[in-house]
């Protein structure tokens, strides 16, 4: 273990100082090498950080605040007994089996001017997701739907297209789409299933193109299903069926036409963009309360949990963040996801209000 640690820390030298110049207090708290210095200081990491703050004195305040935050948390350690571990893992595997053998109940538009009753959309058998159906009265108005941390909603748009809104997300649109463009504005993450025809008239809205607007990109849609994830200043767009065209608001790049199974990963601030071919259904498995990423690291999973549950999670041991996690993680609630993650990583969960620490046992 010591040899592994020294090989890891030897990579940090003068040339690495510049990567921390723009780090905020929050970035420092989340950085594994900064955590190592605060929680397990030694000569090597102490020299690195002391020299860094001497070289860049304007970062001292952020560094002291981040260091104080990590030092002042009197975490409580939870030690589950062996029986609880076995029961939890068994329940987890059974829930995954139920999800894989279940179907999603379709949401249908009801007759206008009737009071809408709540509809429960069942994702994965035991997982109940609140569905939002709206009565679109015959007048122009703006409709905004938002979800809280850990919440998911299904929304039927005026043209009967379906949107599944993930946690901590907002969608805004006009309540009437009789003429002109069909447009929605998105923050967060949503899965779209866009209709080619209007269910009421049965005719294709040829004069009504469908657009999704975000902070940095616009998506033009032609009868298709796709996922948009907007988190941490980045955008991931994954096309499941049909065709979409991506345009960039700052005109820094040419428009891109995407095909099914393609993913666009766009970082506006870093001016970086990549495309790849992936399993689109796995990427959108969150609709069924599952997290199915391709070869994800523990750090990537933790970032996803933070974005969707609003918790602040700290990895005390740098090597934990680079570990790969195989299989599905259920997203029914934060405690279940953390328990499975800590079991796979062989890590303790240390808790206090406002912070969660994962530390190798």
Secondary structure in CASP SS format (residue, H / E / C, confidence):
PFRMAT SS
TARGET T0000
AUTHOR 0000-0000-0000
METHOD secondary structure of the structure
MODEL  1
X C 1.00
X H 1.00
X H 1.00
X H 1.00
X H 1.00
X H 1.00
X H 1.00
X H 1.00
X H 1.00
X C 1.00
X C 1.00
X C 1.00
X C 1.00
X H 1.00
X H 1.00
X H 1.00
X H 1.00
X H 1.00
X H 1.00
X H 1.00
X C 1.00
X C 1.00
X C 1.00
X C 1.00
X H 1.00
X H 1.00
X H 1.00
X H 1.00
X H 1.00
X H 1.00
X C 1.00
X H 1.00
X H 1.00
X H 1.00
X H 1.00
X H 1.00
X H 1.00
X H 1.00
X H 1.00
X C 1.00
X C 1.00
X C 1.00
X H 1.00
X H 1.00
X H 1.00
X H 1.00
X H 1.00
X H 1.00
X H 1.00
X H 1.00
X H 1.00
X H 1.00
X H 1.00
X H 1.00
X H 1.00
X C 1.00
X H 1.00
X H 1.00
X H 1.00
X H 1.00
X H 1.00
X H 1.00
X H 1.00
X H 1.00
X H 1.00
X H 1.00
X H 1.00
X H 1.00
X H 1.00
X H 1.00
X H 1.00
X C 1.00
X C 1.00
X C 1.00
X C 1.00
X E 1.00
X E 1.00
X C 1.00
X C 1.00
X C 1.00
X C 1.00
X H 1.00
X H 1.00
X H 1.00
X H 1.00
X H 1.00
X H 1.00
X H 1.00
X H 1.00
X H 1.00
X H 1.00
X H 1.00
X H 1.00
X H 1.00
X H 1.00
X H 1.00
X H 1.00
X H 1.00
X H 1.00
X H 1.00
X C 1.00
X C 1.00
X C 1.00
X C 1.00
X C 1.00
X C 1.00
X C 1.00
X C 1.00
X C 1.00
X C 1.00
X C 1.00
X C 1.00
X C 1.00
X C 1.00
X C 1.00
X C 1.00
X C 1.00
X C 1.00
X E 1.00
X E 1.00
X E 1.00
X E 1.00
X E 1.00
X C 1.00
X C 1.00
X C 1.00
X E 1.00
X E 1.00
X E 1.00
X E 1.00
X E 1.00
X E 1.00
X C 1.00
X C 1.00
X C 1.00
X C 1.00
X C 1.00
X C 1.00
X C 1.00
X C 1.00
X C 1.00
X E 1.00
X E 1.00
X E 1.00
X E 1.00
X E 1.00
X C 1.00
X C 1.00
X C 1.00
X C 1.00
X C 1.00
X C 1.00
X E 1.00
X E 1.00
X E 1.00
X E 1.00
X C 1.00
X C 1.00
X C 1.00
X C 1.00
X C 1.00
X E 1.00
X E 1.00
X E 1.00
X E 1.00
X C 1.00
X C 1.00
X C 1.00
X C 1.00
X E 1.00
X E 1.00
X E 1.00
X E 1.00
X E 1.00
X C 1.00
X C 1.00
X C 1.00
X C 1.00
X C 1.00
X C 1.00
X C 1.00
X E 1.00
X E 1.00
X E 1.00
X E 1.00
X E 1.00
X E 1.00
X C 1.00
X E 1.00
X E 1.00
X E 1.00
X E 1.00
X E 1.00
X C 1.00
X C 1.00
X C 1.00
X E 1.00
X C 1.00
X C 1.00
X C 1.00
X C 1.00
X C 1.00
X C 1.00
X E 1.00
X C 1.00
X C 1.00
X C 1.00
X C 1.00
X C 1.00
X E 1.00
X E 1.00
X E 1.00
X E 1.00
X C 1.00
X C 1.00
X C 1.00
X E 1.00
X E 1.00
X E 1.00
X E 1.00
X E 1.00
X E 1.00
X E 1.00
X E 1.00
X E 1.00
X E 1.00
X E 1.00
X E 1.00
X E 1.00
X E 1.00
X E 1.00
X C 1.00
X C 1.00
X E 1.00
X E 1.00
X E 1.00
X E 1.00
X E 1.00
X E 1.00
X E 1.00
X E 1.00
X E 1.00
X E 1.00
X E 1.00
X E 1.00
X E 1.00
X E 1.00
X E 1.00
X C 1.00
X C 1.00
X C 1.00
X C 1.00
X C 1.00
X C 1.00
X C 1.00
X E 1.00
X E 1.00
X E 1.00
X C 1.00
X C 1.00
X C 1.00
X E 1.00
X E 1.00
X E 1.00
X E 1.00
X E 1.00
X E 1.00
X C 1.00
X C 1.00
X C 1.00
X C 1.00
X E 1.00
X E 1.00
X E 1.00
X E 1.00
X E 1.00
X E 1.00
X C 1.00
X C 1.00
X H 1.00
X H 1.00
X H 1.00
X H 1.00
X C 1.00
X H 1.00
X H 1.00
X H 1.00
X H 1.00
X C 1.00
X E 1.00
X E 1.00
X C 1.00
X C 1.00
X C 1.00
X C 1.00
X E 1.00
X E 1.00
X H 1.00
X H 1.00
X H 1.00
X H 1.00
X H 1.00
X H 1.00
X H 1.00
X H 1.00
X H 1.00
X H 1.00
X H 1.00
X H 1.00
X C 1.00
X C 1.00
X C 1.00
X E 1.00
X E 1.00
X E 1.00
X C 1.00
X C 1.00
X H 1.00
X H 1.00
X H 1.00
X H 1.00
X C 1.00
X C 1.00
X E 1.00
X E 1.00
X C 1.00
X C 1.00
X C 1.00
X E 1.00
X E 1.00
X C 1.00
X C 1.00
X C 1.00
X H 1.00
X H 1.00
X H 1.00
X H 1.00
X H 1.00
X H 1.00
X H 1.00
X H 1.00
X H 1.00
X H 1.00
X H 1.00
X H 1.00
X C 1.00
X E 1.00
X E 1.00
X E 1.00
X E 1.00
X E 1.00
X E 1.00
X C 1.00
X C 1.00
X E 1.00
X E 1.00
X E 1.00
X E 1.00
X E 1.00
X E 1.00
X C 1.00
END
